[in-house]
Amino acid sequence: MRDLTPDELARLQAENAYLRQEVERDADCGEIVGKSEAIRHVLEQVDQVAATDASVLIHGETGTGKELIALAVHQRSRRSHKAMVKVNCGAISASLVESELFGHEKGAFTGALERRIGRFELADGGTLFLDEVAELPAEMQVKLLRVLQEKEFERVGSSRPMRVDVRVIAAGNRDLADEVAAGRFRADLYYRLNVFPLALPPLRERQEDVPLIAACMLPRIAEQVGKPLRGIAAEAMARLEAYPWPGNVRELLNVLERAAILSSGPMLEIRQGLLPTAGGPSTSTSSANPLRTLAEVEREHIERVLEARDWVIDGPRGTAKVLGLHPSTLRSRMLKLDLHRP
């Protein structure tokens, strides 16, 4: 057996470190749950495209499970023996995106104290999942297009091209076609990514899946909060089924966790005020204005989770972890929504 080159050794070490982080981070991730016609149609499409190497563009509202669908495509593909490397394009500052994707050489810029293996290199032979791809700066859109076309790139600070075999799955909650029309996203990159589009239905369009998701996740949530919950009370389940879930599956899981923390008996209960009830005394909107903006719903939801977590943002039990956001993304949204600790 031949000795590994320094590049091969560095890549192997980086891949091992990345996989350890992902195992720890995803230890409590769920699976795709549901029997509705809407989700069955999506899973049929997943099966159809998984066997190919086509680029996939997943579109859906925040919290619909885009990462889980990307993982399903990867796990059912011939690349499943390799890693699916994930990048949240909206959580990386514009100055660091190129280094994050392509890596850099030691001394390439101030602070580059050692060589870094980029996400494309880590994903060689596997899948690269680009979440919130619409957030990529214009300059990086050009470089990403080149990698998709020529299958090669250079690390920052190097002129030596590196070839990679990577399948790209992109996702976002903004319609890229609209972004192209507005001049914020390159049309040629859009067509490269949009070979096989997958549209995820919001939870309100597959309301019959709510009991299945809740029942599936309850044992895991009960273990997380350290309570021996055996099931969901009938009244609580009825409230879960009646709520429209503007935050989709992510909001459902967060509500279940908050309810589990507050429940005192063996059955999970939804306390008064935990969910708005249309027309009821606990609703937070008036009869004259029953509909709220998405920003109002988002602000209220984030504030509830912050209060449940005592306004802790970072860490494994912090608000950012519960919401599935990068801490810097959460802080940015709090600033935008004018959310401050009282």
N, C-alpha and C positions, 0 to 999 in steps of 0.2 A: 504494500500500500504506500503510495507516494505521500510525501509531507505536504501539508497545506501551505499555500502561499500566504504572505501577510494579509493580502486583501481577503482571501477566502476565510482565514482565521477570524479577522475582524468582523466579517459579515456573519459568520456562524455565531460568534459571541453576541453580536447585536440582536440577531434573530432569537437566540435563546432568552436574552433579557426581555425582549419585546413579548415573547410568548408567555413568560412567567407573569408579566404585568397583566396581560389579557386574561389569563386564567384567574388571577386574583380579582380583577375588575368584573369579569363576567360570571363569577361563581354563582351569583344570584339572578342571572338573566333567565327569562322565561322562554317558551317556545311559541310558535304560531298556533293559536288556539281558536277554534271556531268551526261551525258547520253551516253557516249562512251561504247562500248562493254567491254573494259578493266575494267572500274570502276563498271559496272553492274555486272560483274563476281565476283569482290571482294565483293560487297554488298550481292550477293547471298550466298557466303561463310560465311559472317558475320551472316546472318540469320540462316544458318545451324548450326553453332557452338554456337551461343548465348544461345540456349535453354539448352545446356549442361554445365557441370562444367569443361570441358577439358581445360588444359593449352593451350595457344595460343602463337605462336612465329611469330611476324610480322617483315618482312624484307623489306627494301626499302631504296632508296637513301635519303640523307638529304633533308628535306623539302617536302616530299611526303605526309605527313599527317598521320604518324603512330599513334600519340596520338589520333587523331579524330577517326580513325578506332577502336582503343582500347576502346574509349568512346562509340562508336556505339555498340560494343559487350556487354559492361556492361549495357547500357541502354535498350537493348533488352533481357536481361537475367532476371532470377528470383531474382537476387541480386540488381536490379535497385533501390530499395528503400533504399539501403545503399550507402556509399560513394565509389567512385573509387579513391583510394589514389595513388598519383604519386611520383615516385622517379627517378631522373636522376642520374644514377650510375656514369656517367662521370663527374658530377659536385661536387662530394663529395670527400674530401681527404680520402686516404686509412685508416688513423687512426680513422676516424669518421664514416665509413660506418656501422660498427656493431651497434654502438649506434643509428644511424639514422634508421636502419631497425628494431632493436629489443628493443631499449630503454635502459635506464640504471637506476640504483639505486643511490640515493644520496650518494656521497662519493666514488663512484665506481672508479673514477680516478681524477686526478687533474683538477679542474674546474667543476666537477659534483656537483654543489651546491644544486641541487634538483632532485627529480625523474623525468625522462623523459619518455613519452609514445612513443614507436617506431611505425614505419609505419605499420608493420604487425599487431600490436595490434589495431591500428586505423582502419585497413581494415577488421577486424573480421566481418564476415557475408557479406562482400562486395568483392571488387576486388582490387588487388594491381598491378599497372602498373609499370614495371621496364624498363625504357628507357635506351638505351646504355648499355645493360646488359653485353656486352662483356668486359666492363671496370671494372667489379668486380674483386678485387684481388683474388688470388688462395685460400686463407684462407676463404674468404667469400663465394666462390663457394661451398666449403664443407659444410658450415653452412646453406646455402640456400637449398642445396640438402637435408639436414636432415629435414628442415621444410617441404619441399614438400613431403618427404616420411612419416614422423611421425606426421606432423601437430602440432608440438610443438617446443618451443624455450625457452631460458632463457634470461632475461634482463642482460645486462652487470653488473657484481657485485652481481648477484643473482644466487642461485643454485636451485631455485624453478621453475619447468617447467610450462609453460603456453600453453594451447591448443588454437588453432585458426582454424577458418573455413574461409579460404581465397582462392579465385581463382586468379591465377597469369597469367598475360599477360605480355610477355617480347617483347622487340623490339630492333632493332639496324640497323645501315647502313652497318655493316660488316657481311659477311656471317659466321654464327657460325660454319658451317661444315668445312670451311677453317680454322677457329680458332682452332677447335679440331684437325685437321690434323697437324697444326703447333705446337701443344702442349701448346697453350695458354688458352684453355678452356676445362673443364672436359667433357669427352664424356658422362658420366652417367648423369650429369646435363643437357647437351644438349638434350638427349633423353627425359628427364622429361619435359623440356620446349617445345620441338618440337612435342607435341602430334598432334596439328593442326597448320600447317604452313600457313601463309598468306603472299603472295608476292604482294607488292604494285607497280603498274607500274609507271615509271617516267612520268612527264608531257609531254615530247616529244613523248611518245607513245599513248597519248590521247589528241592530239593537238586540236581536235574539242571541248574539254571541256573548253578551254581558254576563249572564249567569255562569256560562262555561269558563270564561276568563277568571271571574271572581272565585269560583270554586277551585280552579286549578292553582291559583296563586295563594289562596288562603293558608295552606300548610307552610309554605315558604315564608310568608309574612309573619305568621304566628311564631315561627322559629326565630325570626329576626328580632321581634319585640319581646320574646321570652314569655309568651302566654299560651296555655294549652287550649286554643280555640278549636272547637269541634265542627263548627259550621256557621252558616249565616242565617240570622233570624229572618222569618218570612216577611215581616214588615220592612226590614232593611233591604232584602232582595227586591221587593217591589219598588222601593225608592231608587235603587240602583238602576232598575230597568226603565223607570220613568224619566230619569234625568237625561238630557240631550248630549252630555259629554263634549263640550267645546274643546277640551284639552285631550280628547281621545283616550287611547289605552293608557297613556302615561298618567293622565289625570285620574283615571279609574284606580290604577295601582297606588297612587299617592293617597287617594281618599280611603282606600282599603287599609293602608298602613296607619293613617291617622285614626281611623275607626278602631283598629286593633289596639292602638295605644290607649284609647279612651274606654274601651269595653272592659267591664269588670266581671262578667260571667263567662260561661263556656261557649256562648254563641255571640258572634260579632253583631253589634248593633250600630245603626247610624243615628247618632244623637241629633237632637233638634239644632238646626243651624249649620250642621256639617255640609249639607247639600241644600241649595235653594229648592223650594217646592213651589211650582207655578200656582199662583192664586192663594197659597197658604200663608199662615202668619209668619213663617220663617224666611219668606222670600225677601231678597235684598233689593228688589225693584218695585216701583209703584205700579198700580193698575193703569195709570196714565202713560207710563213708559215701560212696558213689560220687556222690551228688548234692550240689551246692553251692547256696547261695542266690544270687539275682541280685546282691545286694550284694557277695558274695564274688567272683563272676565279674567284676563291674564294677571292684572294687578292684584285682584282679590285672591286669586289662587296662589300666587307667589307669596303674598302677605300671610296667608294661612299657613303655608309650609314653613315660612320663616318663624312664625310664632310657635309652631309645633316643635321646631328645632332650636328655640331660644335664640334666634337670629344668628346662629352659627352657619357660616357659608362654606368653609373648606372642611376637608376631612371625610372619612368613610361614612360618618353619620350626619354630615352637614347638609344644608339645604340644596347645594349644587348637586350632590350625589343623588338626593331624592328626586330632584327635577330632571336628572339626566343631562345637566348642562355643565360646561366648563366654568369654574369659578369666575374667571374674567368675563365670560359671557353673561353670567348671572348679575355680576356687579354692573355691567353696562346696561342691562335691562332695568335694574333697580334705579339707576340714575335717570334713564329715559322715562320711567314710570313715576319718578319722584317718590320712591319708597325709602323711608328712613326709619330707623329704630326709634320708638317713642321714648 
